[in-house]
Amino acid sequence: MKLLDKLFGLSTEKQKDLDLIFHFQRMLAMQQLFMERYNDAHATAAGLPEVKGEAFSRQAFLLDDPDSVAEHIIPALEEKVTSLESMDSEHRELGEPESGVLKSVYTTILQTYYA
């Protein structure tokens, strides 16, 4: 972010807003990455090849081997918990947006999803 500040002379307020936007982009990317890893672990535990096209359809899997579930799915879920804890910690450190427009959007999102 210091490069952007040097190039564009960003104020502290705008810098904080950019940090928050980038944080939300990372959160979305982490969620997508987890789902891909989880779907692959699920397919492996079911004895299937790698899953493709999961953005457009959800496949059903038969999980009948508890050892395979413990070996593949449980570690994927543990990784998800670690990622969520990391994202939550980062989110708490960033706080709320500074500018009026971003603050309005942020407040609307919180009211919509956490009401």
C-alpha positions in Angstrom: 0.0 0.0 0.0 2.9 2.4 0.5 3.5 2.3 -3.2 0.0 3.5 -3.9 0.4 6.2 -1.3 3.6 7.4 -3.0 2.1 7.2 -6.5 -1.3 8.8 -5.7 -0.7 10.6 -2.4 -3.5 8.8 -0.7 -4.9 10.2 2.5 -5.1 8.0 5.6 -8.8 7.7 5.2 -8.5 6.5 1.6 -5.7 4.2 2.5 -7.8 2.6 5.2 -10.7 2.2 2.8 -8.4 0.5 0.2 -7.1 -1.8 2.8 -10.6 -2.8 3.7 -11.6 -3.4 0.0 -8.5 -5.5 -0.5 -9.3 -7.4 2.7 -12.8 -8.2 1.4 -11.3 -9.4 -1.9 -8.9 -11.7 0.0 -11.8 -13.0 2.1 -13.7 -13.9 -1.1 -10.7 -15.5 -2.7 -10.0 -17.5 0.5 -13.6 -18.8 0.5 -13.3 -19.9 -3.1 -10.0 -21.6 -2.4 -11.4 -23.4 0.5 -14.4 -24.7 -1.4 -12.2 -26.0 -4.2 -9.9 -27.7 -1.7 -13.0 -29.1 0.2 -14.6 -30.4 -3.0 -11.3 -32.1 -4.1 -11.0 -33.7 -0.6 -14.6 -34.8 -0.8 -14.0 -36.4 -4.3 -10.8 -38.1 -3.1 -12.5 -39.5 0.0 -15.3 -40.9 -2.3 -12.7 -42.4 -4.6 -13.4 -40.1 -7.6 -11.1 -38.1 -9.8 -10.7 -34.4 -9.3 -14.0 -32.5 -9.5 -14.4 -30.0 -12.3 -17.1 -27.4 -13.0 -18.1 -27.0 -9.4 -19.1 -23.4 -10.0 -22.0 -24.6 -12.1 -23.2 -27.7 -10.4 -22.8 -29.6 -7.2 -22.0 -33.3 -7.4 -23.2 -35.9 -4.9 -20.7 -38.2 -3.4 -21.1 -41.4 -1.5 -18.8 -41.4 1.6 -18.6 -44.9 2.9 -15.0 -45.1 4.2 -14.5 -43.4 7.6 -10.7 -43.6 7.3 -10.8 -41.8 4.0 -13.1 -39.1 5.5 -10.6 -38.7 8.4 -7.7 -38.6 6.0 -9.1 -36.1 3.5 -12.2 -34.2 4.6 -11.4 -33.5 8.2 -8.0 -31.8 7.4 -9.8 -29.7 4.8 -12.3 -28.6 7.4 -9.6 -27.9 9.9 -7.9 -25.7 7.3 -11.1 -23.9 6.8 -11.4 -23.1 10.6 -7.8 -21.8 10.6 -8.6 -19.6 7.6 -11.7 -18.3 9.2 -9.9 -17.4 12.4 -7.2 -15.6 10.4 -9.7 -13.7 8.3 -11.7 -12.7 11.5 -8.6 -11.5 13.2 -7.6 -9.4 10.2 -11.1 -8.0 9.9 -11.2 -6.9 13.5 -7.8 -5.2 13.1 -8.9 -3.2 10.1 -12.0 -1.8 11.7 -14.7 0.0 9.8 -14.3 2.2 6.7 -13.6 5.9 7.0 -15.2 7.5 3.9 -18.9 8.2 3.7 -19.7 6.2 0.6 -17.8 3.0 1.8 -19.2 3.4 5.3 -22.7 3.6 3.9 -22.2 0.4 1.9 -20.5 -1.4 4.8 -23.4 -0.5 7.2 -26.0 -1.7 4.7 -24.2 -5.0 4.3 -24.0 -5.5 8.0 -27.7 -4.7 8.4 -28.7 -7.0 5.6 -26.6 -10.0 6.6 -26.4 -9.7 10.3 -29.9 -8.4 11.2 
